[in-house]
Every structure is written in structure tokens, then in C-alpha cells.
Amino acid sequence: MTEPVAASGIGSLAWLLLALPAFGAVVLLVGGRRTDRWGHLLGCATVVAAFAYGLALFFDVLGQGPENRTTEVHLFDWIPVGALDVEFGLRLDPLSLTFVLLITGVGSLIHVYSIGYMAHEAGRRRFFAYLNLFVAAMLLLVLGNGFVTLYFGWEGVGLASYLLIGWYQHKPEAASAAKKAFLMNRVGDLGLAIAIFILFKELGTTQYTEVFARVGELSSAEVLAVTLLLLLGACGKSGQFPLQAWLPDAMAGPTPVSALIHAATMVTAGVYLIARSNPIYNLSEDGRLVVMVIGGVTLLIGCVIGCAYDDFKKVLAYSTVSQIGYMILAVGLGPIGYALGIMHLLTHGFFKAGLFLGAGSVMHGMNDEGNIRRMGGLARKMPITFVTWTLGYLALIGFPFLSGYFSKDAIIAAAFSMEGWRGWVFGGVAALGAGLTAFYMTRLFALVFLGKPRYTELRSEDGREYHPHESPLSMTIPMIVLAFGSVGAGWFFESNHNLSGWLTPSLGELQEGHGVLGHTAANFLVLGLSLAGALLGFALFLRGDQPVERPARVSFPVRAARNDLYGNALNEALFARPGTWLTRALVFVDNKGVDGLVNGSAALLGGSSGRLRRLQTGFVRSYALSMLLGTVFVLGALLMVRFS
């Protein structure tokens, strides 16, 4: 990795990347109703301005030689306490700037889309304030020059996502989803925090430059522990097994939230964390193996469950779980996969954000209906949405020469390029996932846009008839822009190794593997499986007898998939219920034990003093009698001692 130097010129103003969206959030939250008329415009302007500055910064760094592309901006000393000296600074290098462009670029499009989507929402400026807050926190996460600064942004992202997921506060499912996301992310955050504690204890620093330069001083056990704890943090933010259950429920938030958080930015934070920590993972083969196992298991979980859901956005959510699994698998491959994982992250940001925005466009024109069984034939009613969504769908399933073909298929080929059993296992899992992806996405595509309309004789939950129509320009223009990325981004990144060469100062050279299956053979295998999955999807779901209501009696595999493969039930059985029982037991011990001892002592003293108080009558004759009895008692005791 390249050693950083102090930033100069345009780079010295990098703090503007954080300040612009943070300023928008503060103004919209503090300004109150006075900002209602123009708050959405300010929210968009701050992120667009951040994107413009990030683009200028990108071209400035691109004009430098590879050895000069890593710089740092020192802002102030944050925590100078004894041996702990944490500075608040920014690290500008190819990896962080890539994420800056993704966050602000896709974020700008989603902000513009939200103008039309949230036009009739009360308190719209507050929604844009939360979006700005999220963008600011995400930028801090990727720009921070140390693990503590990253953790600050990490927690800010968690707070903003909680606020956005729970936007529809009047809906119990939205409030529950926000709480579930917040709590499950805390589990992963604990792992990240412990990893940071270990690094500080053993190395005396948490800044990237010092940690990566001295990580060789750690024992193999310590390196393994750090890699696993960092992975736990990544699993929480990126919705990976066993912490994946929060992400589909988070679809209860508005569709722009789904696109921003669960397609392009927040869920990619775990991939960024592992890629950023590549000098640590390079030292632990066992740590990378666990990363690959988690990625492989998760991508299959997402694919299987995605085949059975009827909720439009939840199918896309499980698709996101699966695609992030591909990215985690890629970065677990080590030097042959770091850049490939980032490339798929970027292409996925284009086509999955477009797919989510397309889903929002469909629901906007269908009285907020999300059940795909109640749709059908929408291609004629919503032509722009249909074309842009189709391009995103084809990119996701790996249609030749679209974005997913260059990124996802490259990951599968890299997995097959590993030697021995690992190549067959992880390559086979990734290839199987490609076939399942083509099947469930074709099912979604056919039930929503093709075939006969199934909504004509139905009414929405509020009693209105369905009158599907195209969305306004504020919603369709961002979808069109993202569609261009779905088509051409992968080719651009792959051409002349543009992306891997650009990321070399941050991730090292992209290495070639020579394993169980060559690149060409892997590509043909994946294309064959994807084609088979798509054809099966069309054969099953283009028939004219598609039921509007979901069949009640289904086989066990389908029932298991509809129940999230019992992931929620497992979490409840292993963690939620034992936690509830433990809490009740501790409350009982506290009430009957600790409080009982304290309250019992107080009651004993109080009761004893109350009874002794009755001896104080105020009569002299009573006191004299007491003195006489006491004297007789003492004399009797002395006589007994004397004659015994």
C-alpha cells in the first residue's frame, strides 16, 4: 500500500464533502416548518454540490502518479488521552474516492427521485434532512483515516437508517423494522468495537497508516481474532448470515430509502471495511476462508428465499442480500478478488438502485400496491419504467456485455480459479447462485410487466381501483441515468483494467488465479445456468392462469423459503427468547434478592425502632421501674457469677 502524504490544493478542502450534506441536515432539522417550501431543494443541492466537488477531487487525484494518489487531511486532534491519540482526519485514496462518487452520485439521483415520490408526504423536508444526515455519515465512514473515525460514521449511518426505515411511524411494521435493524446492527457493531480495542491494546494506535504498517507485530491468533470480529461488523451492516434478517424487513421504509441504503450505500459498508482492512486479511488465510464461507452461504440464502416471495421490494431485498454475498465472497478471495468485489459493488449500485426506483415507480402508479400477483401487463402502461427496469434486470442476471456480466461473472470465475476443493465448492456455489438469480428475477419480471393484467377486477386495500400510469419526470429521469450505468459501467470498469489499475494503491495488484476451471469455461457454465434459470422462469410464470392469491398449500421447501428459511425463528429461539428469560431471571433476582435484602434490612430496622419507641412513655414512674428492674438484673447476674 502507498504511504499517505499531506493533502494540498483542492484536496485540502476535502472536509467540504462532509460539511455540505451535514449543513443541509442541520438547516432542515433546526429550521422547522419555515423550510417546508424549499427544504427538498436544499437537500438535493447539498448532495449534488458534494458530488461535483468529489468529481473534481477525483480528476485531480487521477492526474497524479499512483505513488501520489494517497493523501491525508488532518482536521483536528480528536481524542488525545494518555496513550490514546486519535486524530480526526480524512484519507483520500482511490478506494475512498470511488465510494465518494458512488455515495454522492447515486445519492443525488435518489434525492431528485424523492422530490416526486415524497411530494404528498407531510414533513417532507424532515425526510430530506434524514437523507442528508445519512449521506454525511456514510461519507465519514469511507473517508475517515482510522478505525475510530470509521466507527463514528458507522454509528451515524445506523442512526440515520433507523430514522429513515421508521419514517412511516404510524405503521407498526415500519417501527418494528427500524428497531430490528438498529438492534441487529448493534450486534455487528460490538464485534467491530472489540476489534478496534484489540488493535489499540496491541499496537497502541487505531490510525490506518500505523496499523497497516505494524500489523505484522500481531500474533497469528490475534490477527485471526481481528479478522473475524471485523467480519462480524460487516455482517451486521451488510445483512450477511447470520445477521441478514433485518434487511428485508427494512423495506417497510419509503422506496428511496430502499434504493439509497439497501442497494447502493449502507449495505456496502461491510464490503468496504474488509477491502480497506486488506493488509490484515492478507495475513490470515483462515480469516479469509471464513469470509468466503459467509459470502457463499448468504448468497444462496438470498437466492432461495427470493424465489418464493410475492412482495416486490422484498424480492429485491433478498436479491441484495445475495449480491452482497457475492461481494463478500470476492473480498474473501484475497488479492485475486478485492478489486472484483469493489467492481461488483459499483455495478450493483447502478442496476439495483435502478431496480428499486423502478419498483417504487410501479407502486406509485398502482396505489402503493406491492404484491406482484396483483400486477401483470404493466409494460404497456409504464413504458419508461419497463425499459429501465428491464435493463437493470438483464444486468443483474448477467446478460452478456451488460454490467453484471463483467462483475458478477468475474467473481465466479475468480472463485473457480482457486486450487483444490475450494475452487469447486465456492465456484460451484457462486455458479448455482447465478442460475437461481436468473430464475427469481425472471419470475419477478414476468409477473409484473408481462402477461395479462390481473389488477383489472381488483381494488387496493383502501377501496380504489387500479389505474397504473407512468411516473413524473422527477422519478423517471434518475431511472434513465441509472439504466445507462446498468448497461455500460461494467464494460468501462473492465476495459483496460481501468478500475483494478485505479485501485492498486489501495488494494494492491490484482492477481491471477490458476485453479480448477479456466475463465472461459467458467463463463460458459454461468451463462448456461443463467439461461436455464431464465427459461424456466418464463415457462412457469408467463402462463395465463397465474393465481392472484398465493396458494395456501405448498411443499415444505416453498413454505420454508416463504418463512425466510426460518432465520427469524432461529434467531428468536437461540437469542431472543433466552435473552427474555435471562432478563426476567435477573429482574427476579434484583427484586427478590438485591432489593429484598435492602428492603428487608430497612423493614427490620423500621419495625424494631417502631416497637422500641413504645418504651418511651414520658412517665417518671415508668423510667424508675425500669431502672429498678435493671439494677435487680445486674445484681442477680453478679451473684450467679460469684457463687457458680
C-alpha positions in Angstrom: 0.0 0.0 0.0 1.1 3.5 -0.7 2.1 5.7 2.3 0.0 8.8 2.5 1.2 12.4 2.4 -0.4 15.6 3.5 -3.1 16.8 1.0 -2.6 20.1 -0.7 -4.5 22.2 -3.2 -8.1 21.1 -3.9 -7.6 18.1 -1.6 -7.1 20.3 1.5 -10.8 21.3 1.3 -12.0 17.7 1.4 -13.9 18.4 4.6 -16.5 20.1 2.4 -17.6 16.6 1.4 -18.9 16.1 4.9 -19.8 19.7 5.6 -22.2 20.1 2.7 -24.8 17.3 3.5 -24.3 17.9 7.2 -25.2 21.6 6.8 -28.3 20.6 4.9 -29.4 18.2 7.6 -28.9 20.8 10.4 -30.7 23.6 8.5 -33.7 21.3 7.7 -33.9 19.9 11.2 -33.4 23.2 13.1 -35.3 25.4 10.6 -38.6 23.6 11.2 -41.7 24.4 9.1 -40.1 27.6 7.8 -38.1 25.3 5.4 -41.0 23.3 4.2 -41.3 25.1 0.8 -37.7 24.8 -0.2 -36.3 22.1 2.1 -36.3 19.4 -0.6 -34.4 21.7 -2.9 -31.7 22.4 -0.3 -31.4 18.7 0.5 -30.8 17.9 -3.2 -28.5 20.9 -3.7 -26.1 19.9 -0.9 -25.6 16.3 -2.2 -25.3 17.5 -5.8 -22.6 20.0 -4.7 -20.8 17.3 -2.8 -20.9 15.1 -5.9 -19.5 18.0 -8.1 -16.6 18.6 -5.6 -16.0 14.8 -5.3 -15.8 14.6 -9.1 -13.3 17.5 -9.2 -11.2 15.8 -6.5 -11.3 12.5 -8.4 -9.9 14.1 -11.5 -7.3 15.9 -9.5 -6.1 12.7 -7.9 -6.4 10.8 -11.2 -3.9 13.3 -12.7 -1.3 12.2 -10.1 1.0 9.2 -10.4 0.0 6.1 -8.5 2.6 6.8 -5.8 1.0 10.2 -5.1 -2.7 9.2 -5.0 -2.9 8.6 -1.3 -3.1 11.7 0.9 -4.5 12.6 4.3 -6.2 15.8 5.6 -5.6 16.4 9.3 -8.6 18.3 10.7 -8.0 18.3 14.5 -6.8 16.2 17.4 -9.9 14.3 18.5 -9.1 12.1 21.5 -5.6 12.9 22.9 -5.9 11.0 26.2 -2.7 9.4 27.5 -1.5 6.7 25.2 -4.7 7.0 23.1 -4.1 9.7 20.4 -6.9 9.7 17.8 -6.9 12.4 15.2 -9.9 13.4 13.2 -8.7 13.3 9.6 -9.6 12.2 6.1 -7.9 9.7 3.9 -8.1 10.5 0.2 -7.1 7.5 -1.9 -8.6 5.6 -4.9 -10.8 3.4 -2.7 -12.3 6.2 -0.6 -12.8 8.4 -3.7 -14.5 5.6 -5.5 -17.0 5.3 -2.7 -17.4 9.1 -2.5 -18.5 9.2 -6.2 -20.9 6.2 -5.6 -22.5 7.7 -2.5 -22.9 11.3 -3.8 -23.6 10.3 -7.4 -26.3 7.7 -6.8 -27.4 9.6 -3.7 -28.0 12.7 -5.8 -30.2 10.8 -8.2 -32.2 9.3 -5.3 -32.6 12.7 -3.8 -34.1 14.0 -7.1 -36.3 11.0 -7.4 -37.6 11.6 -3.8 -38.9 15.0 -4.8 -41.7 13.4 -6.9 -42.1 10.2 -4.8 -42.5 12.1 -1.5 -44.4 15.1 -3.0 -47.5 14.4 -0.9 -45.8 13.4 2.3 -46.3 15.6 5.4 -42.9 16.7 6.8 -41.1 16.1 3.5 -38.2 18.4 4.4 -37.5 16.2 7.5 -37.2 13.2 5.2 -34.6 15.1 3.2 -32.8 16.1 6.4 -32.5 12.4 7.3 -31.2 11.6 3.8 -28.6 14.4 4.1 -27.6 13.0 7.5 -27.2 9.6 6.1 -25.0 10.8 3.2 -22.8 12.8 5.6 -22.4 9.8 7.9 -21.6 7.4 5.0 -19.0 9.8 3.7 -17.3 10.0 7.1 -17.3 6.2 7.2 -15.4 5.8 3.9 -13.2 9.0 4.3 -12.0 8.6 7.9 -8.3 7.9 8.2 -8.6 5.5 11.1 -10.8 2.8 12.6 -12.3 5.1 15.3 -13.3 7.7 12.7 -14.8 4.9 10.6 -16.7 3.8 13.7 -18.1 7.3 14.2 -19.5 7.3 10.7 -20.6 3.6 11.1 -22.8 4.6 14.1 -24.1 7.7 12.3 -25.2 5.5 9.4 -27.0 3.3 11.8 -28.9 6.2 13.4 -29.9 7.7 10.1 -31.1 4.3 8.7 -33.2 3.8 11.9 -34.9 7.2 11.3 -35.4 6.5 7.6 -36.7 2.9 7.9 -39.1 4.0 10.5 -40.4 7.0 8.5 -44.0 5.7 8.5 -44.2 5.9 12.2 -48.0 5.2 12.2 -47.3 1.7 10.7 -46.4 -0.9 13.4 -44.4 -2.9 10.8 -42.2 0.1 10.0 -41.5 0.9 13.6 -40.7 -2.7 14.3 -38.4 -2.9 11.2 -36.5 0.1 12.3 -36.0 -1.2 15.7 -35.0 -4.6 14.4 -32.4 -3.1 12.0 -31.0 -0.9 14.8 -30.7 -3.8 17.3 -29.2 -6.4 14.9 -26.7 -3.9 13.7 -25.6 -3.3 17.3 -24.5 -7.0 17.4 -22.2 -6.4 14.5 -21.0 -3.1 15.9 -19.9 -4.8 19.1 -17.6 -7.0 17.1 -16.1 -4.0 15.3 -15.6 -2.2 18.6 -13.8 -5.2 20.1 -11.6 -5.5 17.0 -10.6 -1.8 17.4 -9.9 -2.4 21.2 -7.5 -5.3 20.3 -5.7 -3.2 17.7 -5.2 -0.3 20.2 -4.1 -2.7 23.0 -1.6 -4.5 20.9 -0.3 -1.7 18.6 -1.2 1.5 20.6 -2.9 3.1 17.6 -6.1 2.9 15.5 -4.9 5.0 12.5 -4.8 3.1 9.3 -1.3 4.1 8.4 0.2 2.9 11.6 -2.0 -0.2 12.0 -1.3 -1.5 8.4 2.4 -0.8 8.8 2.7 -2.7 12.1 0.1 -5.4 11.7 2.9 -7.9 11.3 3.7 -7.5 15.0 0.4 -9.2 16.0 0.4 -13.0 16.6 -1.5 -15.2 14.2 -4.2 -15.8 16.8 -4.7 -12.0 17.3 -4.8 -11.4 13.5 -7.5 -14.2 13.2 -9.5 -12.7 16.0 -9.4 -9.2 14.5 -10.4 -10.5 11.0 -13.4 -12.5 12.5 -14.5 -9.5 14.6 -14.3 -7.2 11.6 -16.3 -9.7 9.7 -19.0 -9.7 12.4 -19.3 -5.9 12.0 -19.5 -6.4 8.2 -22.2 -9.0 8.6 -24.4 -6.5 10.6 -24.1 -3.6 8.2 -24.2 -5.7 5.0 -27.0 -8.1 6.0 -24.9 -11.2 5.8 -25.6 -14.5 7.6 -26.4 -14.8 10.5 -27.4 -11.1 10.7 -29.3 -10.9 7.4 -32.9 -10.9 8.8 -33.2 -7.1 9.3 -32.6 -6.1 5.7 -35.8 -7.5 4.0 -37.9 -6.1 6.9 -36.4 -2.7 6.2 -38.4 -2.5 3.0 -41.1 -1.0 5.3 -39.5 2.4 4.7 -40.1 4.6 1.6 -38.7 3.2 -1.7 -36.0 5.9 -2.0 -34.7 4.7 1.4 -34.5 1.1 0.0 -32.6 2.4 -3.0 -30.2 4.5 -1.1 -29.5 2.4 1.9 -30.1 -1.1 0.8 -28.8 -1.0 -2.8 -26.0 1.5 -3.2 -24.5 2.6 0.1 -25.1 1.3 3.7 -25.2 -2.4 2.8 -21.8 -2.0 1.0 -20.1 -0.7 4.2 -19.2 -4.2 5.2 -17.5 -4.8 1.9 -15.6 -1.5 2.2 -14.5 -2.5 5.7 -13.0 -5.8 4.6 -11.4 -4.3 1.5 -10.0 -1.4 3.5 -8.5 -3.8 6.0 -6.9 -5.9 3.3 -3.4 -5.8 4.9 -4.8 -7.5 7.9 -6.8 -10.1 5.9 -3.7 -10.9 3.8 -2.0 -12.3 6.9 -4.8 -14.7 7.8 -5.8 -17.4 5.3 -8.3 -18.9 7.9 -9.9 -15.4 8.3 -10.4 -15.2 4.5 -11.8 -18.7 4.4 -14.5 -17.7 7.0 -15.3 -14.6 4.9 -15.8 -16.8 1.8 -18.0 -19.2 3.7 -20.2 -16.4 5.0 -20.4 -14.9 1.5 -21.3 -18.3 -0.1 -23.9 -19.2 2.5 -25.5 -15.8 2.3 -25.7 -15.6 -1.5 -27.6 -19.0 -1.6 -29.9 -17.9 1.3 -30.8 -14.8 -0.6 -31.4 -16.7 -3.9 -33.6 -19.4 -2.4 -35.8 -17.0 -0.4 -36.1 -14.6 -3.3 -37.8 -17.4 -5.3 -40.8 -17.6 -3.0 -41.7 -14.0 -2.0 -44.6 -12.1 -3.6 -43.7 -8.7 -2.2 -42.0 -6.6 -4.9 -39.4 -4.8 -2.7 -38.7 -7.9 -0.5 -37.7 -9.9 -3.5 -35.3 -7.2 -4.4 -34.1 -7.0 -0.8 -33.2 -10.7 -0.8 -31.5 -10.1 -4.2 -29.4 -7.5 -2.4 -28.6 -10.0 0.4 -27.4 -12.4 -2.3 -25.4 -9.9 -4.4 -23.7 -8.6 -1.3 -22.8 -12.2 -0.6 -21.0 -12.3 -4.0 -19.0 -9.2 -2.9 -18.1 -10.7 0.5 -17.1 -13.9 -1.3 -14.9 -11.8 -3.6 -13.0 -9.9 -1.0 -12.6 -13.1 0.9 -10.6 -14.4 -2.1 -7.8 -12.0 -1.2 -5.6 -10.3 -3.8 -7.4 -12.1 -6.6 -10.8 -10.7 -5.5 -10.5 -7.4 -3.7 -10.9 -5.3 -6.9 -13.6 -7.6 -8.3 -15.7 -7.2 -5.2 -15.5 -3.4 -5.5 -16.3 -3.6 -9.2 -19.5 -5.6 -8.5 -20.3 -3.2 -5.7 -20.2 -0.3 -8.1 -22.2 -2.0 -10.9 -24.7 -3.3 -8.4 -25.1 0.2 -7.1 -26.3 1.2 -10.6 -28.6 -1.6 -11.5 -30.0 -2.4 -8.1 -30.7 1.3 -7.3 -32.5 1.4 -10.7 -34.5 -1.7 -9.9 -35.6 -0.3 -6.6 -36.6 3.0 -8.1 -38.4 1.1 -10.8 -40.3 -0.8 -8.1 -41.2 2.5 -6.5 -42.4 3.8 -9.8 -44.6 0.7 -10.3 -46.0 1.0 -6.7 -46.5 4.8 -7.2 -48.7 4.0 -10.3 -50.5 1.1 -8.6 -51.9 2.8 -5.4 -48.9 1.7 -3.4 -49.6 -2.0 -4.2 -46.5 -4.2 -3.6 -48.0 -7.6 -4.3 -46.6 -8.8 -7.7 -49.5 -11.3 -8.0 -51.9 -8.3 -8.4 -50.0 -6.8 -11.3 -49.2 -8.1 -14.8 -49.1 -6.4 -18.2 -47.6 -3.1 -16.9 -45.1 -2.8 -19.8 -47.8 -1.1 -21.9 -48.9 1.2 -19.1 -45.4 2.3 -17.9 -43.1 2.1 -20.9 -40.2 4.1 -19.4 -40.2 2.2 -16.2 -40.4 -1.0 -18.2 -37.4 -0.3 -20.3 -35.2 1.0 -17.5 -36.2 -1.9 -15.2 -35.6 -4.4 -18.0 -32.1 -3.2 -18.4 -31.4 -3.4 -14.7 -32.9 -7.0 -14.7 -30.7 -8.1 -17.6 -27.6 -6.5 -15.9 -28.4 -8.3 -12.7 -28.8 -11.8 -14.2 -25.5 -11.4 -16.1 -26.8 -10.8 -19.7 -23.7 -10.7 -22.0 -21.9 -7.4 -22.1 -24.1 -5.6 -19.5 -22.7 -4.6 -16.2 -23.4 -7.7 -14.2 -21.8 -9.9 -16.8 -18.4 -8.1 -16.3 -18.5 -8.0 -12.5 -20.5 -11.0 -11.1 -19.3 -13.4 -13.7 -15.7 -12.3 -13.0 -16.2 -13.1 -9.3 -17.5 -16.6 -10.2 -14.5 -17.2 -12.5 -12.1 -16.0 -9.7 -13.8 -18.4 -7.3 -13.2 -21.3 -9.8 -9.6 -20.1 -10.2 -8.8 -21.3 -6.6 -6.9 -24.5 -6.4 -8.3 -27.7 -4.9 -11.6 -28.2 -3.2 -12.1 -24.5 -2.6 -12.3 -23.8 -6.3 -15.0 -26.4 -6.8 -17.0 -25.6 -3.7 -17.0 -21.8 -3.8 -17.1 -21.6 -7.6 -20.0 -24.1 -7.7 -21.9 -22.2 -5.1 -21.5 -18.9 -6.9 -22.5 -20.5 -10.3 -25.6 -22.1 -8.7 -26.5 -18.7 -7.3 -26.3 -17.2 -10.8 -28.8 -19.7 -12.1 -31.2 -19.1 -9.1 -30.8 -15.4 -9.6 -31.9 -15.6 -13.2 -34.9 -17.7 -12.2 -36.3 -15.5 -9.4 -35.6 -12.2 -11.3 -37.4 -13.6 -14.4 -40.3 -14.6 -12.2 -40.5 -11.0 -10.9 -40.1 -9.5 -14.4 -42.8 -11.7 -15.9 -45.4 -11.3 -13.1 -45.0 -7.5 -13.0 -44.6 -6.4 -16.6 -45.6 -9.3 -18.9 -48.7 -11.4 -19.4 -52.3 -10.4 -18.9 -53.2 -7.7 -16.4 -54.5 -9.3 -13.2 -55.5 -6.0 -11.5 -58.5 -5.0 -13.7 -61.1 -6.7 -11.4 -59.4 -5.9 -8.2 -59.2 -3.0 -5.8 -56.5 -1.8 -3.4 -56.7 -2.0 0.3 -58.3 1.5 0.5 -61.0 0.5 -2.0 -59.6 2.3 -5.0 -59.5 0.8 -8.5 -56.1 0.4 -10.1 -55.2 2.9 -12.8 -51.5 2.3 -13.5 -49.7 5.2 -15.1 -46.1 6.4 -15.8 -44.3 8.4 -13.1 -43.4 12.1 -13.4 -40.0 13.2 -14.8 -38.5 13.8 -11.4 -38.8 10.0 -10.9 -38.1 8.7 -14.5 -35.0 10.8 -15.2 -32.9 9.2 -12.3 -34.1 5.8 -13.5 -32.9 6.5 -17.1 -29.5 7.7 -15.8 -29.1 4.6 -13.7 -30.1 2.5 -16.7 -27.1 3.8 -18.6 -24.9 2.7 -15.7 -26.6 -0.7 -15.8 -25.6 -1.1 -19.4 -22.1 0.4 -19.7 -20.5 0.7 -16.2 -19.2 -2.9 -16.2 -17.6 -2.6 -19.6 -15.9 0.7 -18.6 -14.5 -0.7 -15.4 -13.2 -3.9 -17.1 -11.8 -2.2 -20.2 -8.0 -2.0 -19.9 -8.4 -2.9 -16.3 -9.5 0.7 -15.6 -10.9 0.0 -12.1 -8.3 -2.5 -10.8 -5.5 -0.3 -12.0 -7.0 2.7 -10.3 -7.5 0.8 -7.0 -4.0 -0.6 -7.0 -2.6 1.9 -4.4 -5.3 0.9 -2.0 -5.8 -2.8 -2.6 -2.6 -3.9 -4.2 -2.1 -5.6 -7.6 -5.0 -7.7 -8.9 -3.6 -11.3 -9.1 -4.5 -14.1 -11.4 -5.6 -17.5 -10.2 -4.9 -20.8 -11.8 -7.3 -23.3 -10.3 -9.9 -25.9 -11.2 -11.7 -24.1 -14.0 -10.4 -21.5 -16.5 -12.1 -18.2 -17.0 -13.7 -19.1 -20.4 -15.1 -22.4 -19.1 -16.5 -20.7 -16.0 -18.2 -18.0 -18.2 -19.8 -20.6 -20.4 -21.0 -22.5 -17.3 -22.5 -19.4 -15.7 -24.2 -18.4 -19.0 -25.7 -21.8 -19.4 -27.1 -21.9 -15.8 -28.4 -18.3 -16.1 -30.1 -19.1 -19.4 -31.7 -22.3 -17.9 -32.9 -20.3 -14.9 -34.4 -17.5 -17.1 -36.1 -20.0 -19.5 -37.6 -21.9 -16.5 -38.9 -18.6 -15.1 -40.6 -17.6 -18.3 -42.1 -21.1 -18.8 -43.6 -21.1 -15.3 -44.8 -17.5 -15.0 -45.8 -16.4 -18.5 -48.8 -18.8 -18.4 -52.2 -17.1 -18.4 -53.5 -18.9 -15.4 -51.4 -17.1 -12.7 -53.4 -17.0 -9.5 -54.0 -13.6 -7.9 -53.9 -15.2 -4.4 -51.0 -17.1 -3.2 -51.7 -20.9 -2.9 -52.3 -21.9 0.7 -50.9 -25.4 0.4 -47.4 -25.6 -0.8 -44.4 -28.0 -0.4 -42.1 -27.8 2.5 -39.2 -26.1 0.6 -41.5 -23.3 -0.6 -43.0 -22.9 2.8 -39.5 -22.7 4.3 -38.4 -20.1 1.8 -41.6 -18.0 2.5 -40.6 -18.2 6.2 -37.1 -16.8 5.5 -35.7 -20.4 5.8 -36.7 -20.0 9.5 -33.9 -17.5 10.1 -36.2 -15.3 12.2 -37.5 -18.3 14.1 -33.9 -19.5 14.7 -32.8 -16.1 16.0 -35.9 -16.0 18.3 -35.2 -19.4 19.6 -31.4 -19.0 20.1 -31.2 -15.4 21.2 -34.5 -13.5 21.7 -36.3 -16.0 24.0 -33.2 -16.9 26.0 -32.5 -13.2 26.3 -36.0 -12.6 27.5 -35.8 -15.4 30.0 -32.4 -14.2 31.3 -33.7 -10.7 31.6 -36.7 -11.9 33.6 -34.5 -14.0 35.8 -32.2 -11.1 36.5 -35.2 -8.9 37.3 -36.5 -11.5 39.7 -33.1 -11.8 41.4 -32.9 -8.0 41.6 -36.4 -7.6 43.0 -36.3 -10.6 45.4 -32.6 -10.8 46.1 -30.9 -7.4 46.0 -33.9 -5.3 46.6 -35.3 -7.9 49.0 -32.1 -7.7 51.1 -32.1 -3.9 51.1 -35.8 -3.5 51.7 -35.8 -6.3 54.3 -33.0 -4.6 56.3 -34.8 -1.4 56.1 -38.1 -3.1 57.2 -36.3 -4.8 60.1 -34.8 -1.6 61.4 -38.0 0.3 60.9 -40.1 -2.3 62.7 -37.6 -2.7 65.5 -37.4 1.1 66.1 -41.2 1.3 66.0 -41.5 -1.2 68.8 -38.7 0.3 70.8 -40.3 3.7 70.5 -43.2 2.4 72.6 -40.9 2.1 75.6 -40.5 5.9 75.7 -43.7 6.8 77.6 -42.6 10.1 79.2 -43.7 9.0 82.7 -41.1 9.2 85.5 -42.5 6.2 87.4 -42.0 4.0 84.3 -38.4 5.1 84.0 -37.8 4.5 87.7 -39.3 1.0 87.5 -37.1 0.3 84.5 -34.0 1.4 86.5 -35.0 -0.8 89.4 -35.5 -3.9 87.2 -32.2 -3.2 85.5 -30.4 -3.0 88.8 -32.0 -6.2 90.1 -31.0 -8.0 86.8 -27.3 -6.8 87.1 -27.1 -7.8 90.8 -28.6 -11.2 90.0 -26.0 -11.8 87.3 -23.2 -10.8 89.6 -24.3 -13.1 92.3 -24.6 -16.0 89.9 -21.1 -15.4 88.7 -19.8 -15.1 92.3 -21.3 -18.4 93.5 -21.0 -20.5 90.4 
